[in-house]
Amino acid sequence: QVQLVESGGGLVQAGGSLRLSCAASGSIFSINLMGWYRQAPGKQRELVATIISGGSTNYADSVKGRFTISRDNAKNTVYLQMNSLKPEDTAVYYCNGHQFKNLRWYDYWGQGTQVTVSS
């Protein structure tokens, strides 16, 4: 069982930057897909960015060009660099791991970290 712990959230003014970290209790090398999701009040959880074990990335249109996802397998950590933040980026951000093991898929979630962007 992999446990994920997010950190790095906080309050920032519009146009500012934050870097979120997601530390895994075990190796992320075998986790096929790592990602960040977010959920704003009254809205459904949505995909922000993903990165596969080979390093390819994917982003939601709303964050393309502003956010960067990366992974450090040696540190078992995934990062989300967020630049040019907007008030609409305000949400709880969740780290996710998607792993194929023993002929089935497993989903792992962190507890979330709050990001608040003031105008």
C-alpha atoms as one frame of an Amber mdcrd trajectory, in Angstrom:
protein
   0.000   0.000   0.000   1.419   3.369  -1.057   0.619   6.442   1.002   0.792
   9.905  -0.528   1.297  13.118   1.430   0.924  16.533  -0.215   2.535  19.742
   0.960   3.244  23.225  -0.324  -0.213  24.709  -0.479  -1.047  28.116   0.891
  -2.302  31.603   0.175  -0.803  33.529  -2.721  -1.729  36.617  -4.704  -2.797
  36.386  -8.314   0.235  36.163 -10.570   2.275  34.421  -7.908   3.747  30.924
  -7.760   3.593  27.843  -5.576   5.207  24.437  -5.755   3.291  21.461  -4.479
   5.036  18.273  -3.437   3.656  14.769  -3.142   5.813  12.408  -1.131   5.148
   8.679  -1.376   5.756   6.229   1.453   7.108   3.702  -1.002   8.747   3.647
  -4.387   6.905   5.519  -7.130   9.064   3.892  -9.766   6.472   1.161 -10.248
   3.499   3.525 -10.234   2.472   3.827 -13.851   0.755   7.181 -13.638   1.073
   9.993 -11.112  -1.159  13.001 -11.233  -2.573  16.084  -9.597  -6.277  16.760
  -9.329  -8.147  19.647  -7.766 -11.560  20.295  -6.344 -13.048  23.734  -5.853
 -16.027  24.330  -3.537 -19.241  23.125  -5.135 -17.433  21.597  -8.096 -16.366
  18.131  -9.112 -12.788  16.981  -8.796 -10.921  17.642 -12.028  -7.678  16.530
 -13.571  -4.865  19.083 -13.511  -1.820  17.197 -14.795  -0.417  13.707 -15.127
   2.987  12.162 -15.687   3.699   8.580 -16.640   6.670   6.538 -15.530   8.422
   7.273 -18.821   8.134  10.994 -18.208   5.436  12.017 -20.687   3.071  14.649
 -19.324  -0.469  15.795 -19.908  -2.226  18.964 -18.740  -5.695  20.363 -18.494
  -6.208  23.170 -20.997  -6.812  25.625 -18.166  -3.277  25.192 -16.788  -1.212
  24.593 -19.928   1.764  26.904 -20.087   1.447  27.834 -16.405   1.810  24.555
 -14.487   4.555  21.940 -14.739   4.407  18.429 -13.327   7.587  16.487 -12.647
   8.678  13.403 -10.752  11.842  12.462  -8.908  11.886   8.694  -8.624  14.967
   8.757  -6.403  13.084  10.882  -3.864   9.726   9.180  -4.446   8.217  12.598
  -4.960   6.041  14.268  -7.554   5.909  18.024  -7.926   3.519  20.554  -9.378
   5.069  23.924 -10.142   2.307  26.489 -10.482   3.091  29.876 -12.001   0.930
  32.838 -12.977  -1.724  31.697 -10.555  -5.285  32.924 -10.982  -8.156  33.145
  -8.483  -9.886  30.346 -10.400  -6.992  28.043  -9.456  -8.241  28.144  -5.866
  -9.038  24.579  -4.797  -7.904  21.642  -2.739  -5.178  19.878  -4.723  -4.875
  16.103  -4.487  -2.043  13.829  -5.503  -2.961  10.571  -7.203  -1.075   7.408
  -8.050  -2.421   4.848 -10.520  -0.660   1.491 -10.432  -1.099  -1.796 -12.292
  -0.036  -4.603 -10.003  -1.021  -8.230  -9.569  -3.288  -8.052 -12.620  -5.382
  -5.169 -11.321  -5.311  -1.386 -11.065  -4.829   0.408  -7.768  -5.614   4.059
  -7.050  -3.863   5.960  -4.284  -4.872   9.433  -3.029  -3.334  11.951  -0.706
  -5.302  13.952   1.829  -5.137  17.164  -0.191  -3.560  20.557   0.253  -5.400
  23.886   0.028  -4.348  26.466  -2.542  -5.963  29.882  -2.290  -5.264  32.602
  -4.847  -6.408  36.091  -3.947  -7.247  38.723  -6.529
